[in-house]
Amino acid sequence: MLALLGATTLMLVAGRWVLPAASGEANLKPENVEIHIIDDNFFLKWNSSSESVKNVTFSADYQILGTDNWKKLSGCQHITSTKCNFSSVELENVFEKIELRIRAEEGNNTSTWYEVEPFVPFLEAQIGPPDVHLEAEDKAIILSISPPGTKDSIMWAMDRSSFRYSVVIWKNSSSLEERTETVYPEDKIYKLSPEITYCLKVKAELRLQSRVGCYSPVYCINTTERHKVPSPENIQINADNQIYVLKWDYPYENATFQAQWLRAFFKKIPGNHSDKWKQIPNCENVTSTHCVFPREVSSRGIYYVRVRASNGNGTSFWSEEKEFNTEMKTIIFPPVISVKSVTDDSLHVSVGASEESENMSVNQLYPLIYEVIFWENTSNAERKVLEKRTNFIFPDLKPLTVYCVKARALIENDRRNKGSSFSDTVCEKTKPGNTSKTWLIVGTCTALFSIPVVIYVVSVFLRCVKYVFFPSSKPPSSVDEYFSDQPLRNLLLSTSEEQTERCFIIENASIITEIEETDEIDEVHKKYSSQTSQDSGNYSNEDENSGSKISEEFPQQDSV
């Protein structure tokens, strides 16, 4: 007869709580119940306290939490071992909570159910080891990795293409030279040596969920002998205006080359995608170590590029694959901006593409947005605008203030925030406001009225200075009227003849009367000349002339 437990106990087993219900007989109850989920494999383990009791079996049931509909757990019914595999249970959703219970049985006696705390299978599942297939070349090993779980796995159905794989590889002769690489499901490990045995192991992980699986078994393989035709090396690809230039190194002449590319997303998908590699235009059967193909032949995205060589002796292995991102190779030139003052408190900024950008048609391949930075010239405070439009109005500005603008172009929705460098800085002053106009008018009027006043004051001042420091050299008119009309300069000039007294000897008295009469006439003439003369320093020389005439007449008288 089953006895009821006086208390309910709660135990933690393997990270989860196990609740034994009101018990059956103590020597029949399961203990230490554990659940293990690896990929799509479900295991239930426990310990039995009735090892000494024979013919004890165990059975387990399950139900979806909240349904109250217990079902027999397939693979875990009336078993004698302490472990069962219930992977055959058809779960419609691995994200729903499941309840499990287990009990011991002996004939007609059964223990009470031990209920396991509800769990979500996906959260409890561990990532198992992947399957690995190897193929050798002379300097590389080709990996083909199958995701953990089966092809029809329910557990990883949504994550098969999200797995990333980590490979640890070493020379079989020395495990100290291990190296670890992250690879895709279909990938190559390069930079190996010919005719060497290499061993490796692989594990899978879901990085976004921070879940790491366990390693696969160790696989070993021998690389082949050195190939007669070496593979090209140092693959490079560059963008030049409207074209791409693919280059590589090769040690020998007289060889032809072929280049292929593959869209990168195929690398993430498990399986063989050798048929997805496509020939690069203008890069087939070329004799030089480079080829050129136009930009428009490739759509936006990431590619892998490989090259191989051929000569009369055969064809080389494919070169090391080179990742090629069309976005990283795209050159975006800085835009051209213009700034115009619209009103006293706003500026209009126009952003346009440069000539180089227009020639490369970047706008057609990649939609651009513009980042415009705006600031007052005397301040470090910046205003930033990020818009797809090309015209911007900056309002609420100060009148008669200088503002500066610079801008750059960015690829829209680009995770790497790829863009051009900033344009040249352009500065512009806002127009004067109404207050400024009023003051300008007042100032202009004040200047116009003050100019005549200033001119008058200056002229009076100059007169005073001239009167005090530079008096006039001309005498007053009251003084000047007492001087003769003869110019003052004549006083300074010496006369050509020095006046001397002349003496005459008169022999004929009759002539004396004539001379006296003549002298009277000359006296009257002199008085008239002195009255009309304006220069006080001049005197008439008429007497001299008369004297000379008389002196001329005297000889004539003598001669008579």
Disulfide bonds with the S-S distance in Angstrom:
Cys76-Cys84 1.89
Cys199-Cys220 1.92
Cys283-Cys291 1.96
Cys404-Cys427 1.95
